[in-house]
């Protein structure tokens, strides 16, 4: 699905594509059973696809650094090289059982535009975005993987997630990619992937039921 989505993004002449948190494995995974070789191979294929289609690809993935496992957002540039790898700093209780927290905010460039990222749960920590904006970030990439009861998932739908406010208070474009629908074990994800402008205008938004590629034009 990931490689198909990258190919589809290129056919639509996109510059950047963002995938959800832990897209290479799925978030509803026993990460203790995931091997470093499997992750390395998955990321290698994503990098090759980014190079083939001359596209910036941002993908959530577990990443091993030595024996430690991090919950990361990996940026492959148009040449297929890893240009940035952000490790989630603020972990959930479930994350802490398997992941090591990162120790730095995210700040990187995509085609000359300064960008930042947070991962899922980190939307609760506004300083991560504010500090990056103070350092020059103009666009925020936020991979997410909802894993809630159905009742909680429903409450998060239709903009009840604080994203537009975060875009407004930081005068930043906000790109949000979420998993969607049933995730197994009675857990759900609200979907609602979207792109929001600094004035809180929702430029495009996905639904709460099906996987999709949403597209928005941002004039930087």
Backbone bond lengths (Angstrom), bond angles and torsions (degrees), N, CA, C in turn:
res aa  C-N    CA-C-N  psi(-1)  N-CA   C-N-CA  omega(-1)  CA-C   N-CA-C  phi
1 X - - - 1.466 - - 1.523 111.56 -
2 X 1.327 116.83 -39.03 1.464 120.29 -178.26 1.527 110.30 -64.30
3 X 1.327 116.77 -47.55 1.459 120.02 -178.68 1.526 111.00 -66.06
4 X 1.316 117.25 -36.12 1.468 121.10 176.73 1.526 110.26 -64.45
5 X 1.324 116.68 -40.70 1.465 120.52 -179.59 1.526 111.18 -66.79
6 X 1.340 117.00 -38.05 1.466 119.96 177.83 1.520 110.09 -64.44
7 X 1.319 116.72 -43.70 1.464 120.73 177.94 1.526 111.04 -61.58
8 X 1.309 116.42 -42.74 1.466 121.07 179.24 1.520 110.71 -64.73
9 X 1.332 116.55 -39.06 1.466 120.43 178.77 1.516 110.94 -62.27
10 X 1.322 116.48 -39.42 1.463 119.48 179.97 1.527 111.13 -68.87
11 X 1.333 116.28 -39.61 1.464 119.09 178.20 1.533 111.15 -60.80
12 X 1.307 115.57 -28.36 1.467 119.88 178.49 1.535 111.63 -90.75
13 X 1.343 115.52 7.86 1.463 123.77 174.09 1.526 112.53 61.73
14 X 1.316 115.97 41.35 1.459 120.95 177.49 1.523 110.48 -83.46
15 X 1.313 115.93 158.45 1.461 121.47 178.09 1.525 112.22 -98.72
16 X 1.329 116.29 -32.34 1.461 121.64 -175.53 1.522 108.58 -139.20
17 X 1.333 116.30 141.23 1.464 120.32 171.92 1.525 108.21 -130.62
18 X 1.335 115.82 134.88 1.468 122.79 -179.28 1.524 109.96 -115.21
19 X 1.335 116.45 131.58 1.458 122.64 176.26 1.534 110.20 -108.51
20 X 1.329 117.86 161.45 1.470 120.85 -178.67 1.533 114.40 -66.86
21 X 1.308 114.52 174.28 1.462 123.11 175.56 1.531 109.95 -58.28
22 X 1.331 115.55 137.57 1.468 122.27 176.41 1.532 112.41 50.65
23 X 1.327 115.77 39.75 1.471 119.76 -176.91 1.525 112.34 -65.23
24 X 1.319 117.86 -28.71 1.467 119.75 -177.17 1.529 112.56 -70.81
25 X 1.329 116.62 -23.04 1.458 120.77 -177.71 1.525 113.13 -121.51
26 X 1.334 116.48 -20.44 1.454 121.04 -165.66 1.519 108.48 85.06
27 X 1.330 116.48 145.08 1.470 118.75 -177.70 1.524 111.57 -82.48
28 X 1.321 117.91 -29.45 1.471 121.30 178.64 1.528 109.02 -80.95
29 X 1.320 114.87 61.65 1.468 122.99 -173.42 1.527 109.64 -129.87
30 X 1.298 117.13 147.18 1.460 120.58 170.44 1.526 107.02 -82.44
31 X 1.334 116.01 95.16 1.458 120.80 -174.21 1.530 112.76 -65.77
32 X 1.324 117.10 -16.62 1.470 119.84 176.91 1.522 111.19 -67.89
33 X 1.334 116.15 -18.89 1.462 120.76 -177.50 1.534 112.33 -99.86
34 X 1.340 116.79 -0.57 1.461 120.53 -178.41 1.527 109.79 -86.28
35 X 1.323 117.02 130.00 1.465 120.42 -177.71 1.521 111.09 -91.50
36 X 1.311 115.16 152.13 1.463 120.52 177.80 1.523 110.59 -63.97
37 X 1.320 117.52 -34.96 1.466 120.68 179.42 1.521 111.54 -64.29
38 X 1.334 116.73 -41.18 1.464 120.79 -179.64 1.524 110.67 -65.17
39 X 1.323 116.73 -41.40 1.462 120.30 179.23 1.526 110.25 -67.22
40 X 1.321 115.96 -43.70 1.463 119.82 -179.86 1.523 111.10 -61.06
41 X 1.319 117.61 -40.71 1.456 121.30 179.65 1.534 110.99 -67.26
42 X 1.328 116.95 -41.47 1.465 120.44 179.11 1.522 110.94 -62.23
43 X 1.322 116.39 -44.72 1.463 119.78 179.76 1.526 111.50 -68.77
44 X 1.313 116.92 -34.03 1.470 120.12 176.86 1.527 110.29 -60.24
45 X 1.318 116.97 -42.95 1.467 120.86 -179.90 1.527 111.04 -67.25
46 X 1.315 117.23 -36.52 1.466 120.06 177.13 1.528 110.07 -65.70
47 X 1.326 116.45 -43.66 1.457 120.35 178.36 1.518 112.24 -61.51
48 X 1.322 116.56 -40.95 1.463 120.91 178.22 1.532 110.78 -63.52
49 X 1.317 116.19 -38.12 1.467 120.05 179.01 1.524 111.09 -69.19
50 X 1.346 116.23 -39.53 1.464 119.65 176.59 1.526 110.61 -59.92
51 X 1.323 116.69 -41.81 1.463 121.28 178.49 1.521 111.25 -66.48
52 X 1.326 116.40 -44.98 1.462 121.04 -178.16 1.524 111.31 -59.06
53 X 1.337 116.01 -41.05 1.465 120.45 -174.63 1.528 112.93 -99.05
54 X 1.353 116.20 2.19 1.477 121.17 177.85 1.524 110.27 52.95
55 X 1.331 115.06 54.38 1.452 122.00 -171.72 1.525 109.91 -133.83
56 X 1.333 117.32 142.16 1.451 121.48 171.44 1.529 108.68 -77.97
57 X 1.320 116.39 124.64 1.462 121.34 -179.47 1.520 109.14 -120.54
58 X 1.321 116.69 125.38 1.456 123.06 175.34 1.525 107.32 -114.32
59 X 1.313 116.28 120.82 1.465 119.67 -173.23 1.520 111.59 -137.44
60 X 1.324 115.30 134.11 1.452 120.08 175.14 1.515 110.16 -75.32
61 X 1.338 115.48 135.40 1.466 119.27 -178.30 1.523 109.96 -162.26
62 X 1.336 117.49 144.04 1.460 118.34 165.09 1.518 109.04 -65.67
63 X 1.327 116.16 144.68 1.467 121.42 -179.97 1.525 108.60 -137.51
64 X 1.322 116.07 128.21 1.463 120.97 174.25 1.522 109.90 -85.43
65 X 1.330 115.26 135.08 1.461 122.33 168.79 1.519 105.48 -125.63
66 X 1.324 116.27 101.46 1.454 119.62 -168.39 1.513 108.85 66.81
67 X 1.320 116.73 -128.38 1.458 121.01 179.40 1.531 112.01 -95.32
68 X 1.322 116.79 -2.43 1.458 120.81 -178.04 1.529 110.40 -91.74
69 X 1.330 115.33 143.39 1.461 121.37 -179.70 1.517 109.20 -110.70
70 X 1.333 116.27 131.42 1.459 122.54 -179.59 1.524 109.79 -119.86
71 X 1.307 115.42 150.58 1.468 122.69 175.30 1.533 106.57 -95.26
72 X 1.314 117.55 108.17 1.472 120.56 -165.98 1.525 114.47 -122.48
73 X 1.324 113.89 161.56 1.456 122.62 163.07 1.522 106.43 -113.02
74 X 1.328 115.94 119.48 1.462 121.50 -177.37 1.521 109.29 -105.35
75 X 1.331 116.44 129.30 1.469 122.16 177.34 1.524 109.06 -105.86
76 X 1.328 115.44 114.72 1.459 121.69 169.56 1.522 108.22 -95.85
77 X 1.336 117.02 126.83 1.455 119.71 179.27 1.529 110.47 -81.66
78 X 1.315 117.27 -175.32 1.470 121.55 -174.85 1.533 112.67 -65.60
79 X 1.323 116.60 -18.25 1.470 119.76 177.47 1.524 111.63 -90.33
80 X 1.332 117.18 -0.15 1.449 120.94 179.79 1.517 114.61 85.24
81 X 1.332 117.40 5.70 1.462 121.32 -179.82 1.526 110.52 -90.16
82 X 1.329 115.95 150.43 1.463 120.46 175.10 1.529 107.87 -73.75
83 X 1.330 115.75 111.55 1.453 120.72 -177.82 1.521 111.94 -95.46
84 X 1.334 116.33 -20.92 1.466 120.42 -178.53 1.521 108.03 -162.34
85 X 1.318 116.05 144.47 1.462 120.89 175.69 1.520 108.01 -141.83
86 X 1.314 115.67 107.92 1.464 121.22 -178.61 1.527 109.75 -97.45
87 X 1.319 116.44 130.59 1.462 121.76 178.35 1.534 109.62 -102.69
88 X 1.309 115.70 126.18 1.468 122.74 -179.70 1.533 110.17 -53.32
89 X 1.343 114.60 126.35 1.472 120.25 -176.94 1.526 112.45 -89.62
90 X 1.337 115.02 -45.80 1.460 120.99 -175.93 1.525 108.95 -96.55
91 X 1.317 116.15 103.53 1.455 121.82 -173.54 1.526 111.86 -94.78
92 X 1.317 115.63 149.05 1.455 121.11 172.01 1.528 108.55 -75.99
93 X 1.338 117.61 165.21 1.473 118.60 175.85 1.529 112.54 -55.70
94 X 1.342 117.50 -39.34 1.466 120.06 178.37 1.523 111.19 -67.06
95 X 1.354 116.92 -39.53 1.465 120.85 177.21 1.528 110.91 -57.89
96 X 1.332 115.91 -42.04 1.463 119.98 -173.34 1.522 113.08 -64.08
97 X 1.309 116.85 -18.72 1.459 120.17 179.15 1.525 112.10 -69.92
98 X 1.339 116.36 -24.31 1.470 119.51 -174.89 1.526 114.38 -130.69
99 X 1.339 117.24 -27.15 1.465 120.34 -174.17 1.521 112.07 -102.00
100 X 1.324 115.15 150.49 1.456 123.32 169.98 1.526 107.89 -95.01
101 X 1.336 119.14 134.85 1.470 119.64 -179.90 1.522 112.49 -71.84
102 X 1.326 115.81 146.77 1.453 120.48 172.04 1.519 110.05 -73.15
103 X 1.317 117.14 174.70 1.468 120.10 -176.03 1.521 112.91 -136.80
104 X 1.342 116.99 24.25 1.469 119.68 -178.98 1.522 109.80 -152.64
105 X 1.346 115.88 151.02 1.457 118.88 172.97 1.520 109.14 -74.06
106 X 1.318 114.92 164.84 1.469 121.01 -179.03 1.522 109.80 -95.06
107 X 1.321 116.48 128.39 1.463 121.82 175.79 1.523 107.62 -150.62
108 X 1.329 116.83 120.30 1.458 121.20 -176.57 1.523 109.23 -156.64
109 X 1.317 117.16 174.63 1.457 122.01 -178.82 1.528 110.88 -120.25
110 X 1.315 115.18 139.32 1.460 122.63 173.12 1.520 107.56 -122.52
111 X 1.300 116.12 113.66 1.470 121.24 -178.33 1.523 111.40 49.72
112 X 1.336 115.91 41.07 1.454 121.43 176.39 1.514 115.48 86.34
113 X 1.314 118.21 -4.82 1.465 121.99 179.95 1.524 109.28 -98.10
114 X 1.329 116.84 129.07 1.460 121.76 -179.61 1.531 109.71 -73.87
115 X 1.328 116.39 130.17 1.462 121.84 -174.57 1.525 110.66 -134.12
116 X 1.326 114.81 165.46 1.455 121.28 174.84 1.522 108.79 -141.45
117 X 1.325 116.08 172.28 1.464 120.12 178.37 1.521 110.63 -149.91
118 X 1.310 114.68 153.37 1.455 122.98 166.70 1.526 105.98 -133.12
119 X 1.322 117.23 166.48 1.459 120.39 -178.73 1.524 109.76 -126.11
120 X 1.314 116.39 120.81 1.462 125.77 170.81 1.527 113.06 46.31
121 X 1.324 117.25 -110.47 1.462 127.12 -176.71 1.526 113.13 -49.17
122 X 1.314 118.02 -22.62 1.465 121.18 -174.43 1.525 113.30 -70.80
123 X 1.331 118.15 -6.78 1.464 119.63 173.99 1.532 110.45 -60.21
124 X 1.329 117.21 -19.08 1.461 122.13 -179.07 1.523 112.29 -78.96
125 X 1.329 116.47 -3.09 1.464 120.91 -175.85 1.529 109.20 -122.13
126 X 1.342 117.45 84.86 1.468 121.07 -172.79 1.517 114.19 -62.20
127 X 1.339 116.91 -22.20 1.457 118.97 -178.68 1.519 112.03 -64.81
128 X 1.320 118.32 -27.78 1.465 120.73 179.89 1.524 111.36 -62.63
129 X 1.336 115.83 -36.71 1.459 120.67 178.20 1.522 110.41 -81.23
130 X 1.324 116.06 -42.45 1.464 119.67 -176.09 1.523 111.79 -61.82
131 X 1.306 117.15 -43.58 1.460 120.27 -179.91 1.522 110.99 -62.70
132 X 1.330 116.51 -41.83 1.464 119.80 178.86 1.520 111.25 -64.94
133 X 1.310 117.18 -39.07 1.472 120.41 178.29 1.525 111.07 -65.32
134 X 1.308 116.30 -38.83 1.464 120.00 176.93 1.527 110.92 -63.19
135 X 1.331 116.15 -25.91 1.471 121.15 178.99 1.527 112.07 -89.65
136 X 1.336 117.00 -0.57 1.461 119.71 173.55 1.513 116.77 117.65
137 X 1.329 119.25 -0.59 1.465 120.67 -177.88 1.526 111.07 -63.88
138 X 1.333 116.32 136.89 1.456 122.85 -179.52 1.529 113.31 -113.15
139 X 1.326 115.83 -13.42 1.464 119.98 -177.72 1.528 108.69 -145.70
140 X 1.323 115.73 139.82 1.455 122.79 -179.10 1.519 110.30 -113.65
141 X 1.324 116.63 130.09 1.456 122.44 175.25 1.534 108.81 -109.56
142 X 1.317 115.58 124.80 1.463 121.09 -172.89 1.531 110.58 -128.73
143 X 1.328 117.71 94.83 1.465 120.00 172.97 1.524 109.64 -78.45
144 X 1.318 116.42 140.14 1.458 121.26 -174.96 1.525 109.39 -137.34
145 X 1.324 116.28 157.03 1.460 121.10 173.96 1.526 107.55 -145.26
146 X 1.332 115.85 94.41 1.450 120.24 -179.75 1.520 111.33 -64.03
147 X 1.309 115.95 140.00 1.461 120.98 178.32 1.528 107.30 -149.09
148 X 1.331 114.72 73.26 1.461 121.93 -172.42 1.522 111.10 -125.71
149 X 1.308 115.24 166.86 1.456 118.97 168.17 1.526 107.79 -65.35
150 X 1.319 117.17 160.78 1.457 120.24 -177.70 1.520 111.31 -61.47
151 X 1.310 117.96 -38.59 1.465 120.32 -178.99 1.526 111.62 -64.49
152 X 1.331 117.13 -41.77 1.473 120.72 177.54 1.520 110.10 -67.62
153 X 1.327 116.53 -41.98 1.459 120.64 179.25 1.520 111.25 -58.61
154 X 1.330 117.69 -42.42 1.457 120.98 179.98 1.520 111.61 -63.77
155 X 1.332 117.83 -35.02 1.461 120.66 -179.65 1.523 112.28 -68.03
156 X 1.333 117.02 -23.30 1.460 121.24 -178.63 1.525 113.10 -85.31
157 X 1.325 117.43 -7.24 1.453 120.68 -174.86 1.521 112.31 -76.99
158 X 1.344 114.14 165.38 1.468 121.59 171.55 1.524 113.24 59.61
159 X 1.325 115.62 40.16 1.460 119.81 172.70 1.501 115.58 88.61
160 X 1.325 118.33 3.50 1.464 120.17 -179.95 1.529 111.09 -86.25
161 X 1.316 114.84 54.40 1.467 119.68 -174.87 1.529 113.16 -134.71
162 X 1.324 118.08 0.79 1.460 121.18 176.22 1.508 115.51 77.53
163 X 1.310 118.48 2.46 1.461 121.10 -174.26 1.529 112.00 -67.91
164 X 1.318 116.89 -44.88 1.469 119.48 -179.65 1.527 111.23 -61.30
165 X 1.321 116.75 -37.15 1.471 120.69 178.91 1.517 110.49 -65.79
166 X 1.324 116.38 -42.69 1.467 119.95 179.18 1.529 110.91 -63.37
167 X 1.314 117.60 -38.38 1.469 121.00 176.71 1.522 110.21 -62.74
168 X 1.330 116.57 -44.53 1.468 121.69 -177.04 1.524 111.77 -66.48
169 X 1.332 117.34 -47.46 1.466 119.75 -173.49 1.526 112.36 -69.21
170 X 1.338 116.59 -18.61 1.465 120.12 178.93 1.527 113.03 -110.11
171 X 1.350 116.99 0.53 1.464 121.87 -178.11 1.525 110.61 50.75
172 X 1.336 115.51 52.69 1.454 121.43 -173.10 1.526 110.18 -134.93
173 X 1.325 116.43 147.94 1.464 120.02 170.58 1.523 108.30 -74.92
174 X 1.327 116.13 140.10 1.464 121.71 -174.10 1.526 109.11 -124.24
175 X 1.338 116.27 116.06 1.466 121.93 179.24 1.527 107.80 -110.38
176 X 1.325 115.70 119.74 1.466 122.62 -172.32 1.523 109.99 -122.16
177 X 1.337 116.79 121.31 1.464 121.64 178.91 1.523 109.14 -119.36
178 X 1.314 116.31 117.32 1.459 121.38 -175.06 1.527 110.45 -120.91
179 X 1.310 116.28 151.37 1.464 120.54 167.51 1.529 107.60 -69.03
180 X 1.324 117.30 170.55 1.463 118.81 -174.22 1.526 111.12 -148.89
181 X 1.345 115.51 142.80 1.454 121.06 173.91 1.516 113.82 82.36
182 X 1.342 117.33 -163.95 1.464 121.60 -178.31 1.521 112.04 -65.48
183 X 1.340 115.01 136.06 1.463 120.89 -177.04 1.531 112.61 -114.17
184 X 1.323 116.80 4.66 1.457 121.04 -178.72 1.511 111.63 95.15
185 X 1.305 116.19 153.33 1.459 120.70 177.73 1.515 113.49 64.29
186 X 1.333 117.18 26.10 1.457 120.49 -179.50 1.515 114.37 76.32
187 X 1.317 117.78 10.94 1.464 122.14 -179.61 1.526 110.51 -101.07
188 X 1.341 114.59 151.60 1.463 121.50 -175.90 1.523 110.68 -134.66
189 X 1.321 114.51 158.41 1.466 120.65 172.11 1.523 108.91 -124.45
190 X 1.325 115.28 139.21 1.462 121.32 -170.63 1.520 114.47 -76.25
191 X 1.337 118.00 -11.73 1.464 118.04 -176.49 1.517 110.82 68.93
192 X 1.333 116.43 -128.88 1.470 121.07 178.34 1.528 112.92 61.41
193 X 1.334 118.45 29.86 1.464 119.03 172.30 1.520 108.21 -54.38
194 X 1.328 117.59 144.09 1.466 119.05 -173.07 1.513 111.46 -161.83
195 X 1.326 114.16 166.09 1.461 122.57 170.60 1.518 106.66 -125.60
196 X 1.336 116.31 125.69 1.461 122.03 -174.83 1.527 109.60 -121.80
197 X 1.316 116.21 136.17 1.466 122.42 179.42 1.532 110.55 -83.81
198 X 1.326 117.39 164.37 1.468 120.45 179.51 1.528 113.95 -59.60
199 X 1.338 117.51 -22.89 1.465 120.07 178.74 1.523 112.67 -89.86
200 X 1.336 116.99 13.75 1.465 125.47 177.84 1.526 113.58 78.64
201 X 1.336 117.11 2.95 1.465 119.32 177.59 1.529 109.75 -71.69
202 X 1.327 115.89 128.57 1.467 120.89 176.02 1.526 107.84 -82.46
203 X 1.324 116.17 110.66 1.463 120.86 -175.53 1.523 111.98 -76.23
204 X 1.322 116.16 -33.79 1.469 121.46 176.41 1.512 108.17 -162.56
205 X 1.335 116.13 151.38 1.461 119.48 -177.36 1.520 110.67 -151.34
206 X 1.331 115.63 140.43 1.463 121.46 177.20 1.524 109.95 -85.00
207 X 1.327 116.70 175.95 1.457 120.52 179.23 1.527 110.59 -94.48
208 X 1.325 116.30 -169.21 1.459 122.66 -177.37 1.528 112.82 -105.73
209 X 1.330 116.96 12.23 1.457 119.39 -170.56 1.525 115.10 -123.93
210 X 1.339 117.59 -36.75 1.462 119.01 -169.12 1.520 111.94 -131.87
211 X 1.331 116.09 151.10 1.461 121.44 174.54 1.525 109.21 -69.08
212 X 1.316 116.08 141.16 1.468 119.23 -178.43 1.513 110.07 -158.19
213 X 1.321 114.69 164.64 1.462 122.09 173.24 1.515 107.32 -108.23
214 X 1.334 116.77 112.18 1.460 119.76 178.01 1.528 108.64 -99.35
215 X 1.311 116.27 149.41 1.457 121.90 -172.15 1.518 109.76 -129.88
216 X 1.321 115.77 136.38 1.453 120.90 175.26 1.511 110.76 -143.98
217 X 1.327 116.20 145.69 1.464 122.04 176.71 1.515 108.91 -97.25
218 X 1.327 116.08 128.82 1.461 122.36 178.15 1.510 108.45 -122.23
219 X 1.314 116.50 124.10 1.452 122.14 -179.30 1.525 108.14 -95.73
220 X 1.341 115.70 103.01 1.462 120.69 -179.49 1.526 110.84 -94.88
